[in-house]
């Protein structure tokens, strides 16, 4: 007579055999279906992970003849990048500057004078980039901080030519400067526009970082209409943000779109961040360059101002939050002499309506220094018109200019 243990053992073995048979049959059916459907298996050479889920940005879709290999940049984009570099690269120049050194210790200066030792024995050196914008007349666009205060400016082209440059004019408010070298058949870049360039567009930075001439980096247009505050307190407006690498020496170079048109002038970085660089919009740079070439100086209103907030507009009894509110006026400056004061809201200048702080800067730049213009302001619940004679942008920076009361915001 069989024991209970003898009856259970065959039953367990039968169950295990049935499960094994079911697994083998299931695996065989799955293999057959995969072969029929043509789906890729996870083996070397086949898409694995994100690539297996669908086409990625920049990838070339598979054609009827076979599969494609996804890439970060399509062949069409790569060709456009190389063509843009070939078009603009020759017009990007290296700028070498020298400055009169400063002995800051008064005692050292006295001792040097008593001993007949030159007070400033060793000139300081600087380096940056520039763009030839007019090859016939020899005009070069760069950043203000690249050449500000320089006693000597030298320009070197990619083809080996070297020139001594003259500073035509500097605008610290927009961070733009114009140089001049002997003209002729120099290569020149085409200035485009950043106004219609979509966020995410490919952009190329060309310059001379750390003296490495015609260095190229590629990224995208990350944002537009950025504002940052410079070392002297000046607020730079209408900046383009990009993740194309910008390093010391890139300043004043070219930020280019895939058509080979300059859309910005690389200007600043956030040193403790990654992929956050800024360029002056070429739309601003063109307006400033035209004024500097024509007159050598930029108009100045002498105020700090900012966009007006909705709650502030209600407090000032404005029907809508339009215009730019005056934060401070430089004592003795053009606006202060005309009677403009803090909390005035500027809504028009000359023939232009002013909807925000950016539009006031554009309106001021459309006039000449010394020109008399009418400014429309909103004050104490009513509209007033004042006459202002525009001054010239101070070249020594704004730290030493006293504003009453102190404030922050864009300067104009």
C-alpha positions as CSV (number, residue, x, y, z in Angstrom):
1,X,0.0,0.0,0.0
2,X,1.4,3.4,-1.1
3,X,2.1,6.0,1.6
4,X,0.9,9.6,1.4
5,X,4.4,10.7,0.5
6,X,4.5,8.2,-2.4
7,X,1.3,9.6,-3.9
8,X,2.4,13.3,-3.6
9,X,5.8,13.0,-5.4
10,X,4.5,11.9,-8.8
11,X,1.9,14.7,-8.6
12,X,4.5,17.4,-8.0
13,X,6.7,16.1,-10.8
14,X,3.8,16.2,-13.2
15,X,3.0,19.8,-12.4
16,X,6.7,20.8,-12.9
17,X,6.8,19.1,-16.3
18,X,3.6,20.8,-17.3
19,X,4.9,24.3,-16.3
20,X,8.2,23.6,-18.2
21,X,6.4,22.6,-21.3
22,X,4.2,25.7,-21.1
23,X,7.2,28.0,-20.8
24,X,9.0,26.3,-23.8
25,X,5.9,26.6,-26.0
26,X,5.4,30.3,-25.0
27,X,9.0,31.1,-25.8
28,X,8.7,29.4,-29.2
29,X,5.6,31.3,-30.1
30,X,7.1,34.6,-29.1
31,X,10.2,34.0,-31.2
32,X,8.1,33.1,-34.2
33,X,6.0,36.3,-33.8
34,X,9.1,38.5,-33.5
35,X,10.5,37.0,-36.6
36,X,7.3,37.6,-38.5
37,X,6.9,41.2,-37.3
38,X,10.5,42.2,-38.0
39,X,10.8,43.9,-34.6
40,X,14.5,44.4,-33.6
41,X,15.9,42.4,-30.8
42,X,18.3,43.8,-28.1
43,X,21.5,42.7,-29.7
44,X,24.6,44.6,-30.9
45,X,23.8,47.0,-33.7
46,X,20.1,47.3,-32.9
47,X,18.4,50.3,-31.3
48,X,18.2,50.0,-27.5
49,X,16.6,52.3,-25.1
50,X,15.3,55.7,-26.2
51,X,16.4,55.2,-29.9
52,X,14.1,52.2,-30.1
53,X,11.1,54.2,-29.1
54,X,11.0,56.5,-32.1
55,X,13.0,59.2,-34.0
56,X,15.1,61.6,-31.9
57,X,15.7,65.3,-32.6
58,X,18.2,65.7,-35.4
59,X,18.0,62.1,-36.5
60,X,17.5,61.3,-40.2
61,X,14.5,59.0,-40.6
62,X,15.0,55.6,-42.1
63,X,14.3,55.2,-45.8
64,X,12.9,52.3,-47.7
65,X,16.4,50.9,-48.3
66,X,17.3,50.3,-44.6
67,X,17.7,51.8,-41.1
68,X,19.4,55.1,-40.3
69,X,21.8,56.0,-37.5
70,X,20.4,58.7,-35.2
71,X,22.7,61.8,-34.9
72,X,22.7,64.9,-32.8
73,X,22.9,67.2,-35.9
74,X,21.5,66.2,-39.3
75,X,23.8,66.3,-42.3
76,X,21.9,69.2,-43.7
77,X,22.4,71.2,-40.5
78,X,26.1,70.3,-40.4
79,X,26.6,71.5,-44.0
80,X,24.8,74.8,-43.0
81,X,27.1,75.2,-40.0
82,X,30.3,74.7,-42.0
83,X,29.0,77.1,-44.8
84,X,28.1,79.8,-42.2
85,X,31.6,79.5,-40.6
86,X,33.3,79.8,-44.1
87,X,31.1,82.9,-44.8
88,X,31.7,84.8,-41.6
89,X,35.0,83.5,-40.3
90,X,37.2,85.7,-42.5
91,X,35.5,88.8,-41.2
92,X,36.0,88.0,-37.5
93,X,39.2,89.7,-36.2
94,X,41.5,89.4,-33.2
95,X,41.8,92.7,-31.2
96,X,44.9,93.3,-29.1
97,X,44.9,96.3,-26.7
98,X,47.3,97.9,-24.3
99,X,46.5,100.2,-21.4
100,X,48.4,102.7,-19.3
101,X,49.0,100.8,-16.0
102,X,47.9,102.4,-12.8
103,X,50.0,102.5,-9.6
104,X,47.2,102.6,-6.9
105,X,49.5,103.0,-3.8
106,X,50.0,106.7,-3.3
107,X,53.2,106.2,-1.4
108,X,54.6,104.1,-4.2
109,X,53.7,106.8,-6.7
110,X,55.5,109.4,-4.5
111,X,58.6,107.3,-4.2
112,X,58.7,106.6,-7.9
113,X,58.5,110.3,-8.6
114,X,61.2,111.2,-6.1
115,X,63.6,108.5,-7.5
116,X,62.8,109.3,-11.1
117,X,61.4,105.9,-11.8
118,X,58.5,105.8,-14.3
119,X,55.2,105.7,-12.4
120,X,53.7,103.3,-15.0
121,X,56.5,101.1,-16.2
122,X,54.7,98.1,-17.7
123,X,51.6,98.6,-19.9
124,X,48.7,96.2,-19.3
125,X,47.5,94.0,-22.1
126,X,44.0,92.9,-23.3
127,X,42.5,90.8,-26.0
128,X,39.1,90.4,-27.6
129,X,37.3,89.9,-30.9
130,X,35.6,92.1,-33.5
131,X,33.6,91.9,-36.8
132,X,34.3,93.7,-40.0
133,X,31.0,95.2,-41.0
134,X,32.2,97.5,-43.8
135,X,35.2,96.2,-45.7
136,X,35.4,99.2,-48.1
137,X,35.6,101.8,-45.3
138,X,37.2,99.6,-42.7
139,X,34.6,99.7,-39.9
140,X,34.8,97.0,-37.2
141,X,32.1,96.3,-34.6
142,X,33.1,95.1,-31.1
143,X,32.2,95.4,-27.4
144,X,32.8,98.6,-25.5
145,X,34.7,96.8,-22.7
146,X,37.2,95.3,-25.2
147,X,38.6,98.7,-26.1
148,X,37.5,101.1,-23.4
149,X,40.4,103.0,-22.0
150,X,42.9,101.4,-24.4
151,X,45.9,103.6,-25.5
152,X,46.7,101.2,-28.4
153,X,44.4,99.0,-30.4
154,X,45.7,96.4,-32.9
155,X,43.6,94.3,-35.3
156,X,44.7,91.0,-36.8
157,X,42.7,89.2,-39.6
158,X,42.5,85.5,-40.1
159,X,44.5,85.8,-43.3
160,X,47.5,87.4,-41.4
161,X,46.9,91.1,-42.1
162,X,47.5,93.4,-39.2
163,X,46.3,97.0,-38.7
164,X,46.5,99.8,-36.2
165,X,42.9,100.7,-35.3
166,X,41.3,104.0,-34.4
167,X,38.4,104.0,-31.9
168,X,35.5,105.8,-33.6
169,X,33.2,105.7,-30.6
170,X,32.1,103.8,-27.6
171,X,28.7,103.3,-26.0
172,X,28.9,101.8,-22.5
173,X,25.1,101.7,-22.2
174,X,24.8,99.1,-25.0
175,X,28.3,97.6,-24.7
176,X,29.0,98.4,-28.3
177,X,32.1,100.1,-29.9
178,X,33.2,100.9,-33.4
179,X,36.8,100.8,-34.7
180,X,38.3,101.9,-38.0
181,X,41.2,100.5,-40.0
182,X,42.4,101.3,-43.5
183,X,39.6,100.1,-45.8
184,X,39.9,98.3,-49.1
185,X,38.9,94.8,-50.1
186,X,38.5,93.5,-46.6
187,X,36.1,90.6,-45.9
188,X,32.9,91.8,-44.3
189,X,30.1,90.0,-42.4
190,X,26.4,90.4,-43.1
191,X,24.4,91.7,-40.2
192,X,21.0,90.0,-39.9
193,X,18.3,90.3,-37.3
194,X,17.5,88.5,-34.1
195,X,13.9,89.8,-34.0
196,X,12.4,86.9,-35.9
197,X,14.9,84.2,-34.9
198,X,12.9,81.5,-32.9
199,X,14.1,80.2,-29.5
200,X,15.9,76.9,-30.0
201,X,17.5,78.0,-33.3
202,X,21.1,76.8,-34.0
203,X,23.6,79.6,-33.4
204,X,27.4,79.6,-33.9
205,X,29.9,81.7,-31.8
206,X,33.1,82.7,-33.6
207,X,35.8,84.6,-31.8
208,X,39.3,84.4,-30.3
209,X,39.0,83.0,-26.8
210,X,42.3,83.1,-24.9
211,X,43.9,84.2,-28.1
212,X,42.9,81.0,-30.1
213,X,42.0,82.7,-33.3
214,X,38.7,81.9,-35.1
215,X,37.5,79.4,-32.5
216,X,34.0,78.0,-33.3
217,X,31.4,76.8,-30.8
218,X,27.9,75.7,-31.6
219,X,24.7,75.9,-29.5
220,X,21.2,77.2,-29.6
221,X,19.4,80.5,-28.9
222,X,18.2,79.8,-25.4
223,X,16.2,83.0,-24.8
224,X,15.8,86.6,-25.9
225,X,15.2,90.0,-24.2
226,X,17.4,89.1,-21.2
227,X,18.8,91.8,-18.9
228,X,21.9,91.7,-16.8
229,X,23.7,94.2,-14.6
230,X,27.3,95.1,-15.6
231,X,30.2,95.7,-13.1
232,X,29.6,99.5,-13.2
233,X,25.9,99.1,-12.4
234,X,24.8,99.6,-16.0
235,X,21.9,97.3,-17.0
236,X,22.3,95.8,-20.4
237,X,19.0,95.2,-22.2
238,X,17.8,93.2,-25.1
239,X,20.4,90.4,-24.7
240,X,20.3,87.1,-26.4
241,X,21.0,84.1,-24.2
242,X,22.9,81.1,-25.7
243,X,24.5,77.8,-24.6
244,X,27.2,78.1,-27.3
245,X,30.5,78.3,-25.3
246,X,31.7,81.9,-24.7
247,X,35.0,82.4,-23.0
248,X,37.3,85.4,-22.3
249,X,38.4,86.7,-25.7
250,X,35.1,85.9,-27.4
251,X,33.7,89.3,-26.5
252,X,33.0,91.4,-29.5
253,X,33.0,88.5,-31.9
254,X,30.1,87.0,-33.9
255,X,27.0,85.0,-33.0
256,X,25.7,83.7,-36.3
257,X,22.6,81.9,-37.5
258,X,22.7,79.0,-40.0
259,X,22.3,81.4,-42.9
260,X,25.7,83.0,-42.0
261,X,24.1,86.2,-40.8
262,X,25.4,87.9,-37.6
263,X,22.5,87.9,-35.0
264,X,24.4,88.9,-31.9
265,X,27.7,90.1,-30.4
266,X,29.0,87.8,-27.6
267,X,29.4,90.0,-24.5
268,X,29.1,88.3,-21.1
269,X,28.9,85.0,-19.3
270,X,27.9,83.8,-15.8
271,X,31.2,82.3,-14.7
272,X,29.8,79.9,-12.1
273,X,27.2,78.5,-14.5
274,X,27.3,76.2,-17.4
275,X,25.9,77.1,-20.8
276,X,24.7,80.6,-19.9
277,X,26.2,83.2,-22.1
278,X,24.9,86.5,-23.4
279,X,25.2,88.5,-26.7
280,X,24.0,92.0,-27.6
281,X,21.3,91.7,-30.2
282,X,22.5,92.7,-33.6
283,X,19.4,94.9,-33.9
284,X,20.7,97.1,-31.1
285,X,24.3,96.9,-32.3
286,X,23.3,98.1,-35.8
287,X,21.5,101.1,-34.4
288,X,24.4,102.1,-32.2
289,X,27.0,101.5,-34.9
290,X,25.2,103.7,-37.3
291,X,25.0,106.5,-34.8
292,X,28.7,106.1,-33.7
293,X,29.9,106.1,-37.4
294,X,27.8,109.2,-38.1
295,X,28.6,111.3,-35.0
296,X,31.1,109.4,-32.9
297,X,28.9,109.7,-29.8
298,X,25.7,108.5,-28.4
299,X,22.7,110.4,-26.9
300,X,22.0,110.3,-23.2
301,X,18.9,111.1,-21.2
302,X,20.5,110.6,-17.7
303,X,18.0,108.5,-15.9
304,X,17.6,105.0,-14.4
305,X,14.2,103.5,-15.4
306,X,12.3,100.3,-15.5
307,X,9.0,98.7,-16.7
308,X,6.0,99.7,-14.6
309,X,4.1,97.0,-12.7
310,X,0.3,96.7,-12.9
311,X,-0.2,97.5,-9.2
312,X,2.1,100.5,-9.5
313,X,0.1,101.8,-12.6
314,X,-3.1,101.6,-10.5
315,X,-1.4,103.5,-7.7
316,X,-0.3,106.2,-10.1
317,X,-3.8,106.3,-11.7
318,X,-2.7,105.1,-15.1
319,X,-5.4,103.5,-17.2
320,X,-3.0,100.7,-18.1
321,X,0.6,99.6,-17.2
322,X,2.3,101.3,-20.1
323,X,5.5,103.4,-20.3
324,X,8.6,103.2,-18.2
325,X,8.9,104.6,-14.7
326,X,11.8,106.8,-13.7
327,X,13.7,105.3,-10.7
328,X,16.3,108.1,-10.5
329,X,17.7,111.0,-12.4
330,X,21.4,111.8,-12.5
331,X,22.0,115.1,-10.7
332,X,22.9,117.7,-13.3
333,X,22.0,115.4,-16.2
334,X,19.7,116.2,-19.2
335,X,16.6,114.7,-17.6
336,X,17.1,116.4,-14.2
337,X,17.7,119.8,-15.8
338,X,14.4,119.4,-17.7
339,X,12.5,118.7,-14.5
340,X,12.1,115.0,-14.8
341,X,12.0,113.3,-11.4
342,X,11.5,109.9,-9.8
343,X,8.1,108.2,-10.2
344,X,7.4,110.1,-13.4
345,X,6.2,107.7,-16.1
346,X,7.6,108.3,-19.6
347,X,5.1,107.4,-22.3
348,X,6.6,109.1,-25.3
349,X,9.8,110.6,-26.7
350,X,9.9,112.7,-29.9
351,X,7.6,111.1,-32.4
352,X,7.7,107.6,-30.7
353,X,5.3,106.1,-28.2
354,X,7.0,104.4,-25.3
355,X,5.4,101.3,-24.0
356,X,8.2,99.9,-21.9
357,X,11.9,100.5,-20.8
358,X,13.3,98.8,-23.9
359,X,11.3,101.1,-26.2
360,X,12.6,104.2,-24.4
361,X,16.2,103.1,-25.1
362,X,15.4,102.6,-28.8
363,X,13.8,106.0,-28.9
364,X,16.7,107.8,-27.3
365,X,19.2,106.1,-29.7
366,X,17.2,107.3,-32.7
367,X,18.3,110.9,-31.9
368,X,21.7,112.7,-31.7
369,X,23.5,114.0,-28.7
370,X,22.7,117.7,-28.3
371,X,19.3,117.3,-30.0
372,X,16.3,118.9,-28.3
373,X,13.3,116.5,-28.0
374,X,9.8,116.5,-26.4
375,X,9.2,113.9,-23.7
376,X,5.6,113.0,-22.6
377,X,5.3,112.0,-19.0
378,X,2.5,110.9,-16.6
379,X,2.7,112.7,-13.3
380,X,0.2,113.0,-10.4
381,X,-2.7,111.7,-12.5
382,X,-2.1,113.8,-15.6
383,X,-0.1,114.0,-18.8
384,X,2.7,116.6,-19.2
385,X,5.2,117.4,-22.0
386,X,8.7,118.5,-21.2
387,X,11.5,119.6,-23.5
388,X,14.9,117.9,-23.0
389,X,18.3,118.5,-24.6
390,X,19.9,115.1,-24.9
391,X,23.5,114.8,-23.6
392,X,26.3,112.6,-24.5
393,X,26.8,109.2,-22.9
394,X,29.7,109.6,-20.3
395,X,32.7,107.5,-21.3
396,X,34.0,107.1,-17.8
397,X,31.3,104.7,-16.6
398,X,28.5,105.4,-14.1
399,X,29.9,104.7,-10.7
400,X,31.0,108.3,-10.2
401,X,27.7,109.7,-11.3
402,X,25.4,110.7,-8.4
403,X,21.7,110.0,-8.7
404,X,19.1,111.4,-6.4
405,X,17.6,109.3,-5.0
406,X,19.7,106.2,-5.6
407,X,17.9,103.4,-7.5
408,X,18.2,100.6,-9.9
409,X,17.0,99.9,-13.4
410,X,18.1,100.4,-17.0
411,X,20.1,103.5,-17.7
412,X,19.4,105.8,-20.6
